Amino acid sequence: MHSDQRTLQSIELPDNFATALRELTTDGEPPATLADAVEAFDRLWDLAGTEVAVEDMFQSELTRHTVDLGHRVEHVPCVLDALIVAIVVESEPVEIRSKQPDDETTIQLTVTDDEVEVEPSSAVFTFGVAETDVREPDPSVLEGTDSVVMDSCSYINAFRDPAAYERWEDQLIDANAMRMSPETLTAVAERAAEDWVVVKSQ
């Protein structure tokens, strides 16, 4: 599975989303493209001196996002984390199940070395962050992944179709989000797996 990373460079961020990302990642200028946004998170991890291992993503409590690794099922904070895990672990295929935030609808992703299959095929994804005045994280005291989980993971979700996403977005308070295709989310996950100091599970 190798997506076209040029996709991230060609997708411009909405102004309000870019501003929120700037505050979350403490950058001087708002990121202009999705590629810039991923690089901003890279710098956040570097500044915090935090190494994110696969095991750090696994949650002891149930979440809406699961990764079936064949010999065990793990819960993770968001669907992007699930994709990152599927990319870096040496297991194939990996089944991901992600429930919409507003009901019990489940979107399923099957990840192999060659592709990501999504069911239903109409599914879309979102990337989002909390408003800047809700919480201002200090990377110098960032512990593990807590800050990003609080400010971003709640807004990275799967939806059965664009209409379901739009209903959710209309109800957002104190947060900004943008819609993504499965291909775009996969490109973000591949870049994150490579650059966010994510190490393979032993």
C-alpha positions as a Markdown table, in Angstrom:
| # | Residue | x | y | z |
|---|---|---|---|---|
| 1 | Met | 0.0 | 0.0 | 0.0 |
| 2 | His | 1.7 | 3.2 | -1.2 |
| 3 | Ser | -0.5 | 6.3 | -1.7 |
| 4 | Asp | 0.5 | 9.3 | -3.8 |
| 5 | Gln | 2.0 | 11.7 | -1.2 |
| 6 | Arg | 1.6 | 14.5 | -3.6 |
| 7 | Thr | -2.1 | 14.4 | -2.7 |
| 8 | Leu | -1.2 | 16.0 | 0.7 |
| 9 | Gln | 0.6 | 18.8 | -1.0 |
| 10 | Ser | -2.3 | 19.6 | -3.2 |
| 11 | Ile | -5.0 | 19.9 | -0.6 |
| 12 | Glu | -5.4 | 23.3 | 0.9 |
| 13 | Leu | -6.7 | 23.7 | 4.5 |
| 14 | Pro | -9.7 | 25.8 | 5.4 |
| 15 | Asp | -8.6 | 29.0 | 7.1 |
| 16 | Asn | -10.2 | 28.3 | 10.5 |
| 17 | Phe | -8.8 | 24.8 | 10.5 |
| 18 | Ala | -5.3 | 26.0 | 9.7 |
| 19 | Thr | -5.5 | 28.6 | 12.5 |
| 20 | Ala | -6.5 | 26.0 | 15.0 |
| 21 | Leu | -3.7 | 23.7 | 13.9 |
| 22 | Arg | -1.2 | 26.5 | 14.3 |
| 23 | Glu | -2.2 | 27.0 | 17.9 |
| 24 | Leu | -2.2 | 23.3 | 18.6 |
| 25 | Thr | 1.3 | 22.8 | 17.1 |
| 26 | Thr | 2.6 | 26.2 | 18.3 |
| 27 | Asp | 3.8 | 27.2 | 14.8 |
| 28 | Gly | 4.3 | 30.8 | 13.8 |
| 29 | Glu | 2.3 | 30.5 | 10.5 |
| 30 | Pro | -0.8 | 28.5 | 9.8 |
| 31 | Pro | -0.2 | 25.5 | 7.7 |
| 32 | Ala | -1.4 | 26.0 | 4.1 |
| 33 | Thr | -1.8 | 22.4 | 2.9 |
| 34 | Leu | -2.4 | 19.0 | 4.4 |
| 35 | Ala | 1.3 | 18.2 | 3.9 |
| 36 | Asp | 2.2 | 21.3 | 6.0 |
| 37 | Ala | -0.2 | 20.1 | 8.7 |
| 38 | Val | 1.5 | 16.7 | 9.0 |
| 39 | Glu | 4.9 | 18.4 | 9.2 |
| 40 | Ala | 3.5 | 20.6 | 12.0 |
| 41 | Phe | 2.7 | 17.5 | 14.0 |
| 42 | Asp | 6.2 | 16.2 | 13.2 |
| 43 | Arg | 7.6 | 19.3 | 14.9 |
| 44 | Leu | 5.3 | 19.0 | 17.8 |
| 45 | Trp | 6.6 | 15.5 | 18.6 |
| 46 | Asp | 10.2 | 16.6 | 18.1 |
| 47 | Leu | 9.7 | 19.6 | 20.5 |
| 48 | Ala | 8.1 | 17.4 | 23.1 |
| 49 | Gly | 10.8 | 14.8 | 22.7 |
| 50 | Thr | 8.1 | 12.1 | 22.6 |
| 51 | Glu | 8.5 | 8.8 | 20.8 |
| 52 | Val | 5.1 | 7.3 | 19.9 |
| 53 | Ala | 5.2 | 3.5 | 19.9 |
| 54 | Val | 2.4 | 1.3 | 18.6 |
| 55 | Glu | 1.6 | 0.2 | 22.1 |
| 56 | Asp | 1.0 | 3.8 | 23.1 |
| 57 | Met | -2.0 | 3.9 | 20.9 |
| 58 | Phe | -3.7 | 0.9 | 22.5 |
| 59 | Gln | -6.4 | 1.9 | 25.0 |
| 60 | Ser | -7.4 | 0.0 | 28.1 |
| 61 | Glu | -11.0 | 1.2 | 27.8 |
| 62 | Leu | -13.3 | 0.6 | 24.9 |
| 63 | Thr | -13.4 | 3.1 | 22.1 |
| 64 | Arg | -15.3 | 3.5 | 18.8 |
| 65 | His | -12.2 | 2.4 | 16.8 |
| 66 | Thr | -10.8 | -1.1 | 16.8 |
| 67 | Val | -7.9 | -2.8 | 15.1 |
| 68 | Asp | -8.2 | -6.6 | 14.5 |
| 69 | Leu | -4.7 | -7.9 | 14.3 |
| 70 | Gly | -5.8 | -11.5 | 13.9 |
| 71 | His | -4.6 | -12.8 | 17.2 |
| 72 | Arg | -6.0 | -9.9 | 19.2 |
| 73 | Val | -8.3 | -6.8 | 18.9 |
| 74 | Glu | -7.1 | -3.5 | 20.2 |
| 75 | His | -8.9 | -0.2 | 20.8 |
| 76 | Val | -7.4 | 3.1 | 19.7 |
| 77 | Pro | -8.3 | 6.8 | 20.1 |
| 78 | Cys | -9.2 | 7.4 | 16.4 |
| 79 | Val | -9.5 | 5.9 | 13.0 |
| 80 | Leu | -6.2 | 7.5 | 11.9 |
| 81 | Asp | -4.4 | 5.7 | 14.7 |
| 82 | Ala | -6.1 | 2.5 | 13.6 |
| 83 | Leu | -4.7 | 3.0 | 10.0 |
| 84 | Ile | -1.2 | 3.8 | 11.4 |
| 85 | Val | -1.2 | 0.6 | 13.4 |
| 86 | Ala | -2.3 | -1.4 | 10.4 |
| 87 | Ile | 0.5 | 0.1 | 8.3 |
| 88 | Val | 3.3 | -0.5 | 10.7 |
| 89 | Val | 2.5 | -3.9 | 12.2 |
| 90 | Glu | 3.6 | -7.0 | 10.4 |
| 91 | Ser | 0.2 | -8.6 | 10.1 |
| 92 | Glu | -2.1 | -9.0 | 7.0 |
| 93 | Pro | -4.8 | -8.3 | 6.5 |
| 94 | Val | -5.8 | -5.9 | 9.3 |
| 95 | Glu | -9.5 | -5.2 | 9.9 |
| 96 | Ile | -10.5 | -1.8 | 11.2 |
| 97 | Arg | -13.9 | -1.0 | 12.5 |
| 98 | Ser | -14.9 | 2.6 | 13.3 |
| 99 | Lys | -18.2 | 3.8 | 14.6 |
| 100 | Gln | -19.6 | 7.1 | 13.7 |
| 101 | Pro | -19.5 | 9.6 | 16.6 |
| 102 | Asp | -23.3 | 10.2 | 16.5 |
| 103 | Asp | -24.7 | 6.6 | 16.1 |
| 104 | Glu | -23.8 | 2.9 | 15.9 |
| 105 | Thr | -23.1 | 2.9 | 12.2 |
| 106 | Thr | -19.8 | 1.0 | 11.6 |
| 107 | Ile | -17.4 | 1.7 | 8.8 |
| 108 | Gln | -15.0 | -1.2 | 8.0 |
| 109 | Leu | -11.5 | -0.9 | 6.5 |
| 110 | Thr | -9.5 | -3.9 | 5.3 |
| 111 | Val | -5.8 | -3.1 | 5.1 |
| 112 | Thr | -3.4 | -5.2 | 3.1 |
| 113 | Asp | 0.0 | -4.4 | 1.6 |
| 114 | Asp | -1.6 | -3.5 | -1.7 |
| 115 | Glu | -4.7 | -1.5 | -0.8 |
| 116 | Val | -7.3 | -0.3 | 1.7 |
| 117 | Glu | -10.8 | -1.5 | 1.0 |
| 118 | Val | -13.6 | 0.5 | 2.7 |
| 119 | Glu | -17.2 | -0.6 | 3.3 |
| 120 | Pro | -19.5 | 1.1 | 2.6 |
| 121 | Ser | -17.8 | 2.5 | -0.5 |
| 122 | Ser | -19.5 | 5.8 | 0.1 |
| 123 | Ala | -17.7 | 6.3 | 3.4 |
| 124 | Val | -15.7 | 9.6 | 4.1 |
| 125 | Phe | -13.4 | 10.6 | 6.9 |
| 126 | Thr | -12.6 | 13.7 | 8.8 |
| 127 | Phe | -9.6 | 15.4 | 10.4 |
| 128 | Gly | -10.2 | 18.0 | 13.0 |
| 129 | Val | -9.0 | 19.9 | 16.1 |
| 130 | Ala | -10.4 | 21.7 | 19.0 |
| 131 | Glu | -10.7 | 25.5 | 18.9 |
| 132 | Thr | -7.6 | 27.3 | 20.1 |
| 133 | Asp | -9.3 | 28.9 | 23.1 |
| 134 | Val | -10.6 | 25.6 | 24.4 |
| 135 | Arg | -7.2 | 24.3 | 25.4 |
| 136 | Glu | -3.7 | 25.6 | 24.8 |
| 137 | Pro | -1.3 | 22.6 | 25.1 |
| 138 | Asp | 2.3 | 23.3 | 26.2 |
| 139 | Pro | 4.6 | 20.9 | 24.1 |
| 140 | Ser | 7.4 | 21.4 | 26.7 |
| 141 | Val | 5.3 | 19.4 | 29.2 |
| 142 | Leu | 3.5 | 17.1 | 26.8 |
| 143 | Glu | 3.2 | 13.6 | 28.3 |
| 144 | Gly | 2.8 | 10.8 | 25.9 |
| 145 | Thr | 0.0 | 11.4 | 23.4 |
| 146 | Asp | -2.5 | 12.9 | 25.9 |
| 147 | Ser | -2.5 | 16.4 | 24.4 |
| 148 | Val | -3.1 | 15.3 | 20.8 |
| 149 | Val | -5.7 | 12.8 | 21.9 |
| 150 | Met | -7.6 | 15.5 | 23.7 |
| 151 | Asp | -7.3 | 18.2 | 21.0 |
| 152 | Ser | -7.6 | 16.2 | 17.8 |
| 153 | Cys | -8.5 | 12.5 | 18.0 |
| 154 | Ser | -12.1 | 13.2 | 19.0 |
| 155 | Tyr | -12.5 | 14.9 | 15.6 |
| 156 | Ile | -10.9 | 12.2 | 13.4 |
| 157 | Asn | -13.8 | 10.0 | 12.5 |
| 158 | Ala | -15.4 | 7.8 | 9.8 |
| 159 | Phe | -18.8 | 8.4 | 8.3 |
| 160 | Arg | -21.0 | 6.2 | 6.1 |
| 161 | Asp | -21.4 | 9.0 | 3.5 |
| 162 | Pro | -20.9 | 12.8 | 3.0 |
| 163 | Ala | -24.4 | 13.6 | 4.3 |
| 164 | Ala | -23.7 | 11.9 | 7.6 |
| 165 | Tyr | -20.5 | 13.9 | 7.9 |
| 166 | Glu | -22.2 | 17.1 | 7.1 |
| 167 | Arg | -24.8 | 16.5 | 9.8 |
| 168 | Trp | -22.1 | 15.9 | 12.3 |
| 169 | Glu | -20.1 | 19.0 | 11.2 |
| 170 | Asp | -23.1 | 21.2 | 11.5 |
| 171 | Gln | -23.3 | 20.3 | 15.2 |
| 172 | Leu | -19.6 | 20.9 | 16.0 |
| 173 | Ile | -19.0 | 23.4 | 18.8 |
| 174 | Asp | -15.5 | 24.7 | 19.7 |
| 175 | Ala | -13.9 | 22.6 | 17.0 |
| 176 | Asn | -12.9 | 22.7 | 13.3 |
| 177 | Ala | -12.9 | 19.8 | 10.9 |
| 178 | Met | -12.3 | 19.0 | 7.2 |
| 179 | Arg | -13.6 | 16.1 | 5.1 |
| 180 | Met | -11.2 | 13.5 | 3.6 |
| 181 | Ser | -11.5 | 10.7 | 1.2 |
| 182 | Pro | -10.2 | 7.2 | 2.2 |
| 183 | Glu | -7.3 | 7.8 | -0.1 |
| 184 | Thr | -6.3 | 11.1 | 1.6 |
| 185 | Leu | -6.6 | 9.6 | 5.1 |
| 186 | Thr | -4.5 | 6.7 | 4.0 |
| 187 | Ala | -1.8 | 9.1 | 2.7 |
| 188 | Val | -1.8 | 10.9 | 6.0 |
| 189 | Ala | -1.5 | 7.6 | 7.9 |
| 190 | Glu | 1.4 | 6.5 | 5.7 |
| 191 | Arg | 3.2 | 9.8 | 6.2 |
| 192 | Ala | 2.5 | 9.7 | 10.0 |
| 193 | Ala | 3.8 | 6.1 | 10.2 |
| 194 | Glu | 7.0 | 7.2 | 8.5 |
| 195 | Asp | 7.6 | 10.6 | 10.2 |
| 196 | Trp | 5.9 | 10.6 | 13.6 |
| 197 | Val | 8.6 | 8.4 | 15.2 |
| 198 | Val | 6.1 | 5.5 | 15.3 |
| 199 | Val | 8.0 | 2.3 | 16.0 |
| 200 | Lys | 6.9 | -1.3 | 15.3 |
| 201 | Ser | 5.3 | -3.4 | 17.9 |
| 202 | Gln | 7.5 | -6.2 | 19.2 |
